[in-house]
Amino acid sequence: SGYRNSLIESSGANSCSSSENQQLICTDVSKADQVKMEQLDRDELEGELIYFQNRLLQKAVAKNRLTENLVYNVAKILPQEIDKTHQQRWDAVIANQYLCDLREAKKQGRKEKKHKEAQAVLAAATAAAASSSRVSSFRKDTIDESL
């Protein structure tokens, strides 16, 4: 682009003649310079396109390598992760079974405790009833009437 501006300035300096013949010659030279500039612009543009395409290709290759490395690492670690997940699931099943058994044992313990408490209350009530004066007088009356 800078080269083009210098060509335009140099061609402008050559086209300042008063004669018709010189005017035509200068115009022809100016057209030739213009063609040259257009060709240079095309070449420069093609060069820039090739440069940027090359950079884009290099970046794509680098990204492809990175992706391949990631896929390789995942594929390498995947079996270990699957085994680890299975082990965690079994651990969770075992822990859950233990907690269910523990709750069941607590529930059974509470039932047994209530049963023992009920037996103790019944035994205490029976003992209290046996030692009660009312029951003993009732027994006396029952015994006296039967004689």
Legacy VTK file of the C-alpha trace (Angstrom):
# vtk DataFile Version 3.0
C-alpha trace
ASCII
DATASET POLYDATA
POINTS 147 float
0.000 0.000 0.000
2.900 2.360 0.815
4.620 1.256 -2.388
1.442 2.086 -4.335
1.369 5.647 -2.956
4.983 6.208 -3.990
4.165 4.961 -7.503
1.192 7.332 -7.746
3.326 10.275 -6.629
6.077 9.424 -9.113
3.585 8.958 -11.953
1.923 12.295 -11.096
5.249 14.081 -11.419
5.788 12.690 -14.931
2.349 13.709 -16.283
2.796 17.493 -16.011
3.576 18.340 -19.686
1.812 20.888 -21.919
2.336 19.118 -25.238
-0.363 16.741 -26.531
2.181 14.090 -27.544
3.801 14.220 -24.179
0.376 14.134 -22.570
-0.450 10.923 -24.389
2.878 9.383 -23.546
2.507 10.342 -19.898
-1.018 8.984 -19.867
0.212 5.721 -21.338
2.978 5.545 -18.762
0.483 6.319 -16.045
-1.781 3.488 -17.249
1.178 1.119 -17.293
2.068 2.207 -13.775
-1.525 1.684 -12.759
-1.472 -1.843 -14.179
1.788 -2.485 -12.353
0.271 -1.153 -9.118
-2.801 -3.328 -9.518
-0.558 -6.332 -10.137
1.516 -5.443 -7.062
-1.664 -5.023 -5.007
-2.867 -8.455 -6.175
0.514 -9.999 -5.399
0.608 -8.341 -1.991
-2.936 -9.480 -1.253
-2.150 -13.040 -2.365
0.974 -12.991 -0.183
-1.015 -11.855 2.834
-3.677 -14.499 2.150
-1.016 -17.209 1.949
0.606 -15.927 5.142
-2.667 -15.922 7.101
-3.725 -19.290 5.661
-0.383 -20.707 6.798
-0.864 -19.276 10.312
-4.394 -20.642 10.423
-3.154 -24.063 9.329
-0.430 -24.021 11.999
-2.983 -23.160 14.676
-5.314 -25.908 13.442
-2.475 -28.456 13.580
-1.560 -27.334 17.112
-5.199 -27.597 18.240
-5.442 -31.032 16.616
-2.347 -32.200 18.528
-3.793 -30.858 21.768
-7.092 -32.633 21.113
-5.324 -35.893 20.302
-3.326 -35.646 23.544
-6.506 -35.031 25.538
-8.259 -37.983 23.904
-5.238 -40.199 24.595
-5.108 -39.156 28.273
-8.839 -39.717 28.724
-8.665 -43.120 27.023
-5.712 -44.084 29.225
-7.406 -43.067 32.490
-10.956 -44.175 31.614
-10.657 -47.853 32.765
-9.269 -46.733 36.133
-12.094 -44.220 36.538
-14.687 -46.882 35.700
-13.191 -49.270 38.285
-13.096 -46.473 40.849
-16.760 -45.638 40.198
-17.776 -49.297 40.535
-15.870 -49.553 43.829
-17.576 -46.410 45.129
-20.969 -47.866 44.223
-20.199 -51.112 46.072
-18.959 -49.109 49.057
-22.227 -47.158 49.028
-24.262 -50.397 48.870
-22.316 -51.910 51.780
-22.605 -48.716 53.840
-26.335 -48.533 53.127
-26.813 -52.178 54.135
-24.876 -51.557 57.349
-27.035 -48.532 58.180
-30.241 -50.520 57.490
-29.020 -53.346 59.743
-28.104 -50.827 62.428
-31.561 -49.226 62.291
-33.184 -52.656 62.441
-31.046 -53.617 65.442
-31.975 -50.379 67.209
-35.641 -50.994 66.461
-35.370 -54.567 67.785
-33.534 -53.311 70.877
-36.301 -50.796 71.563
-38.938 -53.549 71.218
-37.047 -55.817 73.616
-36.572 -52.939 76.062
-40.303 -52.126 75.987
-41.126 -55.805 76.468
-38.772 -56.059 79.469
-40.206 -52.844 80.925
-43.738 -54.207 80.472
-42.746 -57.463 82.204
-41.144 -55.506 85.048
-44.273 -53.371 85.440
-46.441 -56.505 85.425
-44.213 -58.214 87.960
-44.226 -55.112 90.154
-47.990 -54.881 89.875
-48.368 -58.573 90.734
-46.064 -58.189 93.721
-47.887 -55.078 94.819
-51.228 -56.817 94.459
-50.049 -59.820 96.426
-48.876 -57.671 99.265
-51.965 -55.500 99.280
-54.221 -55.792 102.383
-57.338 -55.665 100.273
-56.411 -58.757 98.356
-55.439 -60.602 101.465
-58.762 -59.656 103.168
-60.589 -60.675 100.032
-58.836 -63.993 100.157
-59.778 -64.388 103.812
-63.409 -63.745 103.023
-63.325 -66.171 100.174
-61.679 -68.791 102.311
-64.152 -68.244 105.250
-67.201 -68.482 103.025
-66.137 -71.703 101.494
-65.919 -73.362 104.954
LINES 1 148
147 0 1 2 3 4 5 6 7 8 9 10 11 12 13 14 15 16 17 18 19 20 21 22 23 24 25 26 27 28 29 30 31 32 33 34 35 36 37 38 39 40 41 42 43 44 45 46 47 48 49 50 51 52 53 54 55 56 57 58 59 60 61 62 63 64 65 66 67 68 69 70 71 72 73 74 75 76 77 78 79 80 81 82 83 84 85 86 87 88 89 90 91 92 93 94 95 96 97 98 99 100 101 102 103 104 105 106 107 108 109 110 111 112 113 114 115 116 117 118 119 120 121 122 123 124 125 126 127 128 129 130 131 132 133 134 135 136 137 138 139 140 141 142 143 144 145 146
